[in-house]
């Protein structure tokens, strides 16, 4: 009897600093479910972020599973390790077809196609084509005949073509049986906490806003799942997790305000057994008081509001167009309800002035966020920001995979030295206010985790380059 195909899906590891976010590979779990549904193959997931010796463990998996195809998923900050994984796999099992997908594949496929060990790059959302791609690679056909798939012999033009999945409702639920959630509990989650029981969920894909710094992995059309579909997944997560936190990874969870409220009502109905957290940056100017009341009733431990800049000019330049006054009002209302909130800010947009950066810092300091994050702007491939600055930043293609803290880029109107001073000033101004740290100790979602988190944050801020790397990533 002919055995079913075996596919090994690998999450590439990040070039990391202490405390870097490591979350369950939701994208790979979706692909695994679709492969099982479409061709009934055996699928295995290996997250190299969790491994002390990834070569040893990957080698063991390649030997024991003898996969027919290896798939790798990578963010742009994981691109070097993705290539290292491909090279190692080809060396261990010559002839093994290797495909790569994920955000970096979508944003910069040419970078991956330059690696000889990679046979095919899949851009955009992969569920519709993944089964055909696996079968084509196994049959030694031409992957480039498939939509959204490119090879070194058939590379994309300047703009890779891919079509977002029209019906996200039809997607099978993620294959949570292929990972162990508890493996992630001790690592820093998207919420920043590294000592709570949690899982992740995405209830929608796509974002209609066209922020110049943001990715385009899921397209620019908001495609929400129904409340019933989300409830079905909540039931699954209840079985997987028992009790704990569900962290939402949507780019626009509350773009449909009524739908967002109905989903949160589902958490209220669990009586706190499952609690929703929103670490990915809610659109504050799309929230209202009823939403905040429901979030409070659902015992949500965290909400994050992505402000980016408090300069009206920069808001227009980056095409976010956030209503800053309404955002402040919502943050104040959240504070009045005792909700824990993060404010996200970015410093160093092209030609941003000292006065504009100070404007953002003042906004953060005078708005009652529980915590504020200030990130250095990084131009990523596939974004409008990349297109606008790549020509004036020599060597950008070898430097864009820096993290948000040690970014080598300064595109602002101030000198490098002054930019560094302003970056440090932002943190000093926010956390140096009387009572801020004491209030944080009272409100932090897991108080016992706060000191470790502080140490991680200091390590992130004081290192100019990533310290822990996978030795053969270069």
Secondary structure, DSSP 8 states (H G I E B T S, - for coil): -----EEEEEE----B-TT------HHHHHHHHHHHHHH--EEEEEEGGG-SSHHHHHHHHHHHH--SEEEEE--GGGHHHHHHHHHHHHHHSTT-EEEEESHHHHH-HHHHHTSTT--EEE-S--TTTHHHHHHHHHTT--GGGSTTEE-STT---SS------S-GGGS----GGGS-GGGGTTS--TTS-SSS-EEEE--EE--S---TTS--TT-SS-EE--HHHHHHHHHHHHHHHSSEEEEE--SSTTSSHHHHHHHHHHHHTTTTSEEEEEEEEE-GGG--HHHHHHHHHTT---EEEEEE---HHHHHHTT----HHHHHHHHHHHHHTT--EEEEEEE--TT--HHHHHHHHHHHHHS--SEEEEEE----TTSHHHHHHGGGSTTGGGTTT--SSS-----SSS-HHHHHHHHHHHHHHHHTSTTHHHHHHHH-TTGGGHHHHHHHHHHHHH-SS--B--TT--
